[in-house]
Amino acid sequence: MQRILILNATIVNEGSIRTGDVSIEHGRIAQVGGDLASRSADVVVDAAGNVLLPGLIDDQVHFREPGLTHKADIFSESRAAVAGGVTTYMEMPNTQPPTTTLERLEAKFQRAATQSLANYSFYLGATNDNLEMIKALDPRAACGVKVFMGSSTGNMLVDDPEQLAHIFADAPTLIAVHCEDTPMIAANERIFRERYGDNAPPSCHPLIRSAEACYASSSLAVDLARRHGARLHILHITTARELDLFATGPLDQKQITAEACVHHLWFDDSDYVTRGTYIKCNPAIKTHDDRTALIQAVRDGRIDIIATDHAPHTLEEKRQPYFRVPSGLPLVQHALVALLEYYHDGVFSLELIAEKTSHAVAQRFQIAERGFIREGYWADLVLVDLNAPFVVGPDNIRYRCGWSPFAGYTFRSSVAATIVSGHLAYHQGRLDDRRMGMRLEFAR
């Protein structure tokens, strides 16, 4: 491994900002100090004027492998992630076939070992009939168990009350949950199909996948977690009402936590006019008031983690009539620069961005030796130039699907470099994939 020396960086870590140097040896942070220029190194990065953050840990992505690789795969999307400052991801089980057995779970790890430029872990997916598989999962082997308590891709909807109770009682890891009430959504769909056929306007999406459907499912999940003492993490919260289910306070004192995604913090229902089905996702992007409430919840601590729910589809798929369009949008390359827009606007501090995208994820999922700029920890770092604007366009989009919901937008910041487990994987616009990312270890 190369010895890397980062000089004169503005270091953002654990609630503080200071100027200093970082030395990296054997993949780990060897020293953080004020003047390390005399240390020997194979690579020296002059970071004067740039900000050094812990690399983003994205706890919710869909890289589409196996079975859906015409949209994306581990190779393509991990590189897009690294170019965006995401050093680590946790990938979802709704692939083809779904990751609902230990054998399929391990096959993903073996694939990522040779294909993923970023560090990685994978969820075991829950079904109505794989409880024994869930109970057999080694808690150190995977990031968690994913439960779809709402409509999902494939056959992964868990809607048997008895099985849900057992999962919440017996899962050996954190339970990550997608919460929407399927019968309520189905009833809403019938209304809009009768009115519009397949050509319903995209603006109907938050009415079909309604705030009421989200709250009904989220409140059920919270009730189950409280009754069974489960470690629950509710993914992609989208409504103001759901926020009443969560508390502020120190993360290490919480049994139940919540996540918001970048697109739900960025877009609202007025954007369906210009973005249409490109921002169709589940749960749906909702009202301006909901978005404002989510932003405030990030600030006050009811939202503990910010993720992407990166879920690419081809342009051909996204250009179909509303009811045929698959839900999801690509985000890993642009999540950090989107959040930095809120820094420029005085909404989020740099310290808060580091906390919600890295520190808190490492703490909540009990990731070993990552998520902080600490001596002895693995060197997962992102260097950002806050004064290097760029326009999102076809020449710089790295997703296999080739498009972005931010197309045409000018971000005020750029990712200058990304270091993954001590490897300078992205620098000055170029990826270096001579060394792959690492499988996450968990301190459980």
C-alpha positions in Angstrom: 0.0 0.0 0.0 1.1 3.5 -0.8 2.1 5.9 2.0 0.0 9.0 1.4 0.5 12.5 3.0 -2.3 15.0 2.9 -1.0 18.5 3.7 -2.8 21.7 4.8 -6.3 20.4 4.8 -9.3 21.8 6.6 -10.2 18.7 8.6 -13.8 18.2 9.5 -14.3 15.5 12.2 -16.3 14.8 15.3 -17.9 18.2 15.6 -14.8 20.3 15.0 -12.9 21.9 12.2 -9.1 22.5 12.2 -6.3 22.9 9.7 -3.7 20.2 9.6 -2.0 17.2 7.9 -2.9 13.5 7.7 -0.4 10.7 7.2 -1.7 7.3 5.9 0.4 4.1 6.1 -0.6 0.5 5.5 -4.2 1.6 4.6 -4.8 3.3 8.0 -4.5 6.8 9.4 -1.1 6.9 11.0 -1.1 10.4 12.3 -3.3 13.6 12.3 -1.3 16.7 13.2 -0.5 20.3 12.5 2.7 19.8 10.5 3.6 16.4 9.1 5.4 17.6 6.0 8.7 16.0 7.0 7.2 12.5 7.0 8.2 10.3 4.0 5.4 9.4 1.6 4.9 7.9 -1.8 2.1 10.3 -2.7 1.8 13.9 -1.4 -1.6 15.7 -1.8 -1.5 19.5 -1.2 -5.0 20.1 0.2 -4.6 23.8 0.9 -8.0 25.5 0.6 -9.8 22.1 0.5 -11.9 20.4 3.1 -11.2 16.8 4.3 -14.2 14.8 5.5 -14.6 11.2 6.5 -15.7 9.3 3.4 -19.5 8.9 3.1 -21.0 5.6 4.3 -24.2 5.0 2.3 -26.4 2.6 4.2 -28.9 2.1 1.3 -28.0 1.5 -2.3 -29.3 -0.8 -5.1 -26.5 -1.8 -7.4 -28.7 -4.2 -9.4 -26.4 -7.2 -9.3 -27.3 -10.0 -9.9 -30.0 -10.1 -12.5 -30.6 -6.5 -13.4 -27.2 -5.5 -14.7 -28.6 -3.7 -17.8 -29.3 -0.9 -15.3 -26.1 -1.1 -13.2 -23.7 -3.4 -11.4 -21.2 -3.4 -8.6 -18.4 -2.5 -10.9 -20.1 0.6 -12.5 -21.9 2.0 -9.4 -19.0 1.5 -7.0 -16.9 3.7 -9.2 -19.6 6.3 -9.5 -19.8 6.2 -5.7 -16.1 6.7 -5.2 -16.1 9.6 -7.7 -18.8 11.2 -5.5 -16.9 10.7 -2.2 -18.8 7.6 -1.1 -16.1 5.3 0.3 -18.5 2.6 1.7 -21.9 1.3 0.8 -24.5 -1.2 2.1 -26.4 -2.8 -0.8 -30.0 -4.0 -0.8 -31.4 -7.5 -1.4 -34.1 -7.0 -4.0 -32.0 -8.3 -6.9 -32.9 -11.3 -9.2 -32.7 -13.7 -7.5 -33.3 -11.8 -4.2 -30.6 -12.1 -1.5 -32.8 -14.1 0.9 -30.4 -17.0 1.6 -27.0 -17.1 3.2 -25.6 -18.7 0.1 -26.7 -15.8 -2.1 -25.5 -13.3 0.5 -22.0 -14.8 0.4 -22.0 -14.9 -3.4 -22.5 -11.1 -3.4 -19.5 -10.7 -1.1 -17.4 -12.8 -3.4 -18.4 -10.8 -6.4 -17.7 -7.5 -4.7 -14.2 -8.6 -3.6 -13.1 -8.5 -7.3 -15.4 -5.7 -8.6 -16.0 -3.0 -6.0 -13.8 0.0 -5.8 -15.6 1.1 -2.6 -15.9 -0.8 0.7 -19.0 -2.9 0.9 -21.5 -4.9 2.9 -24.9 -6.4 2.0 -28.2 -7.0 3.6 -30.0 -10.3 4.0 -33.5 -9.9 2.8 -36.5 -11.0 4.9 -39.5 -12.8 3.4 -42.6 -14.4 4.8 -40.9 -17.7 5.0 -37.2 -17.4 5.7 -37.2 -16.7 9.5 -34.8 -19.6 10.2 -32.3 -18.2 7.6 -32.5 -14.8 9.4 -31.9 -16.4 12.8 -28.9 -18.3 11.4 -27.2 -15.0 10.2 -23.9 -14.3 11.9 -24.3 -10.7 13.1 -20.7 -9.9 12.2 -21.2 -11.2 8.6 -23.6 -8.6 7.2 -24.8 -5.0 7.8 -28.3 -6.0 8.7 -31.7 -7.6 7.8 -33.8 -5.7 5.3 -37.6 -5.9 5.7 -40.0 -4.5 3.0 -43.1 -3.6 5.0 -44.5 -2.1 1.8 -44.6 -2.9 -1.8 -41.3 -4.1 -3.1 -39.5 -5.4 -6.1 -40.0 -9.2 -6.5 -41.5 -11.4 -3.8 -40.0 -9.7 -0.8 -43.0 -8.0 0.8 -43.3 -9.2 4.4 -47.0 -8.8 5.3 -47.6 -11.8 7.6 -48.2 -10.3 11.1 -46.9 -13.4 12.8 -43.7 -13.5 10.7 -43.1 -9.8 11.2 -43.4 -10.3 15.0 -40.9 -13.2 14.9 -38.4 -11.2 12.7 -38.5 -8.2 15.1 -38.1 -10.6 18.1 -35.4 -12.8 16.7 -33.3 -10.9 14.1 -29.6 -11.0 15.3 -28.7 -7.7 13.7 -30.2 -4.2 13.2 -33.4 -4.4 11.1 -33.7 -1.8 8.3 -37.2 -1.3 7.1 -39.0 0.2 4.1 -42.3 1.4 5.4 -45.4 1.9 3.2 -48.9 0.3 3.6 -49.6 -1.9 0.6 -53.4 -2.1 0.8 -53.7 1.7 1.1 -51.4 2.2 -1.9 -53.4 -0.4 -3.9 -56.7 1.4 -3.2 -55.2 4.7 -4.3 -53.8 3.1 -7.5 -57.3 1.9 -8.4 -58.7 5.4 -8.2 -56.0 6.9 -10.4 -56.1 4.0 -13.0 -59.8 4.5 -13.3 -59.3 8.2 -13.9 -56.2 8.1 -16.2 -55.4 4.6 -17.3 -51.6 4.1 -17.6 -51.0 7.8 -18.4 -51.5 9.2 -14.9 -49.5 12.4 -14.4 -46.3 11.9 -12.3 -47.7 14.4 -9.8 -50.2 11.8 -8.6 -47.3 9.7 -7.2 -47.3 11.2 -3.7 -51.1 10.9 -3.6 -51.0 7.2 -4.5 -48.0 6.4 -2.2 -49.5 8.7 0.3 -48.4 10.2 3.6 -51.0 8.1 5.3 -49.6 4.9 3.8 -46.2 5.9 5.1 -47.3 6.7 8.6 -49.5 3.6 9.0 -46.5 1.3 8.2 -43.8 3.4 10.1 -45.9 3.5 13.2 -46.4 -0.3 13.0 -42.7 -0.8 12.7 -42.0 1.4 15.7 -44.7 -0.5 17.8 -43.2 -3.8 16.8 -39.7 -2.7 17.8 -40.8 -1.4 21.1 -42.7 -4.6 21.9 -39.9 -6.9 21.0 -36.8 -4.8 21.8 -35.6 -4.8 18.3 -32.8 -2.5 17.0 -34.8 -0.7 14.3 -33.7 1.7 11.5 -36.5 3.1 9.4 -35.2 4.0 5.9 -36.1 7.1 3.8 -38.6 8.9 5.9 -40.6 11.3 3.7 -43.3 13.0 5.8 -43.6 15.5 8.6 -46.1 13.3 10.5 -43.7 10.4 10.7 -41.1 12.5 12.4 -43.2 12.5 15.6 -42.3 8.8 15.9 -38.6 9.7 16.6 -36.7 11.3 19.4 -33.8 13.7 19.6 -30.8 12.9 21.8 -27.6 10.9 21.6 -27.4 8.2 19.0 -25.9 5.6 21.4 -29.0 5.9 23.5 -31.5 5.1 20.7 -33.0 1.7 20.0 -35.0 3.2 17.1 -33.4 5.5 14.4 -34.5 7.2 11.2 -32.9 8.1 7.9 -33.6 10.7 5.3 -32.4 10.5 1.7 -30.8 13.2 -0.4 -33.6 13.4 -3.0 -36.3 13.8 -0.3 -34.3 16.7 1.2 -33.8 18.3 -2.3 -37.0 17.9 -4.3 -40.7 18.4 -3.4 -44.0 17.8 -5.3 -43.6 21.0 -7.3 -40.6 19.3 -9.1 -42.8 16.7 -10.8 -43.7 19.4 -13.3 -40.2 19.6 -14.7 -38.6 16.3 -13.6 -41.6 14.0 -14.1 -41.0 10.3 -13.8 -37.3 10.9 -13.4 -38.0 11.6 -9.7 -40.5 8.8 -9.3 -39.3 6.8 -6.3 -40.7 4.9 -3.3 -41.5 6.3 -0.9 -42.6 9.3 -3.0 -41.2 12.8 -2.9 -43.9 14.7 -1.1 -44.8 18.3 -0.3 -42.7 21.4 0.4 -43.8 21.3 4.0 -42.7 17.7 4.3 -39.3 18.6 2.8 -38.9 21.5 5.2 -39.7 19.3 8.1 -37.2 16.7 7.1 -34.4 19.3 6.8 -35.3 20.6 10.3 -35.3 17.0 11.7 -31.8 16.5 10.3 -30.7 19.6 12.2 -32.4 18.7 15.5 -31.5 15.0 15.5 -34.7 13.2 14.9 -33.2 12.1 11.6 -30.0 10.3 12.4 -28.6 9.4 9.0 -28.6 10.7 5.5 -28.4 8.2 2.6 -29.1 8.0 -1.1 -31.3 4.9 -1.9 -29.4 5.0 -5.1 -31.7 3.0 -7.5 -30.8 3.4 -11.2 -33.1 2.5 -14.2 -32.5 3.0 -17.9 -33.7 6.1 -19.6 -36.0 3.9 -21.7 -37.6 2.5 -18.5 -38.1 6.0 -17.0 -39.7 7.3 -20.2 -42.6 4.9 -20.1 -46.2 5.9 -19.0 -46.5 6.6 -15.3 -47.8 3.2 -14.1 -45.1 1.3 -16.1 -42.2 3.4 -14.9 -40.1 1.7 -12.2 -39.4 3.7 -9.1 -35.9 4.9 -8.2 -33.2 7.3 -9.3 -29.3 7.3 -9.3 -27.7 9.4 -6.6 -24.3 8.1 -5.2 -22.1 10.3 -7.4 -24.0 13.5 -6.5 -25.1 13.0 -2.9 -22.2 14.8 -1.2 -22.1 17.8 -3.6 -25.9 18.2 -3.2 -25.6 18.3 0.6 -22.8 20.8 0.3 -25.3 23.1 -1.5 -27.0 23.3 1.9 -23.7 24.2 3.5 -23.2 27.0 1.0 -26.8 28.2 1.8 -26.2 28.1 5.6 -28.6 25.3 6.3 -26.2 22.4 7.2 -22.8 22.8 8.7 -19.9 20.8 7.5 -19.7 19.1 10.9 -23.4 18.1 10.6 -22.9 16.6 7.1 -19.9 14.5 8.4 -22.0 13.3 11.3 -25.1 12.3 9.3 -23.3 10.7 6.4 -20.4 9.0 8.2 -20.0 9.2 12.0 -23.6 8.2 12.7 -23.7 5.4 10.1 -20.6 3.8 11.6 -22.0 4.1 15.1 -25.5 2.8 14.3 -24.3 -0.2 12.3 -21.4 -0.8 14.6 -18.8 -0.7 11.8 -15.4 -1.4 13.0 -12.7 1.2 12.7 -14.3 3.4 10.0 -16.4 6.6 9.8 -14.0 8.9 11.7 -10.7 10.6 11.0 -8.9 8.9 13.9 -5.4 7.6 14.2 -5.5 3.8 13.7 -8.7 3.8 11.8 -8.9 2.8 8.1 -8.3 5.8 5.9 -11.6 6.4 4.2 -11.5 10.1 3.3 -12.9 12.5 0.8 -11.3 15.8 -0.1 -13.6 18.5 -1.4 -13.0 21.8 -3.2 -15.8 24.1 -2.1 -15.0 26.6 -4.8 -14.9 24.4 -7.9 -18.3 24.5 -9.6 -19.4 22.1 -12.3 -22.5 21.4 -14.3 -24.0 17.9 -14.2 -24.1 16.5 -17.7 -23.5 13.5 -20.0 -19.7 14.1 -20.1 -19.3 13.6 -16.3 -22.1 11.3 -15.2 -20.6 7.9 -14.3 -23.7 5.8 -13.6 -24.3 3.0 -16.1 -27.8 4.3 -16.8 -26.1 7.6 -18.0 -28.5 10.1 -16.5 -29.1 12.0 -13.3 -32.0 13.9 -11.8 -29.6 16.8 -11.3 -28.8 17.1 -15.0 -28.1 20.7 -15.9 -27.7 21.8 -12.3 -24.5 23.7 -11.4 -23.1 22.4 -8.1 -20.7 24.9 -6.3 -18.4 22.2 -5.0 -16.4 19.3 -6.5 -14.9 16.1 -5.1 -11.1 16.5 -5.5 -10.0 13.1 -4.2 -11.4 10.0 -2.5 -9.3 7.6 -0.5 -10.7 4.1 0.1 -9.0 2.0 2.8 -5.8 3.9 2.3 -5.9 3.7 -1.5 -6.1 6.9 -3.6 -9.0 5.6 -5.6 -10.1 9.0 -7.2 -7.9 12.0 -7.8 -8.1 15.0 -10.2 -11.0 13.4 -12.1 -9.4 10.0 -12.6 -10.3 6.6 -11.0 -7.6 4.2 -10.0 -9.0 0.6 -9.7 -5.7 -1.2 -9.1 -6.9 -2.0 -5.6 -10.5 -2.9 -4.6 -12.4 -1.8 -1.5 -12.8 -4.0 1.5 -15.5 -6.0 3.2 -16.8 -4.3 6.2 -16.2 -5.7 9.7 -18.6 -5.1 12.5 -17.9 -4.7 16.2 -20.8 -6.8 17.4 
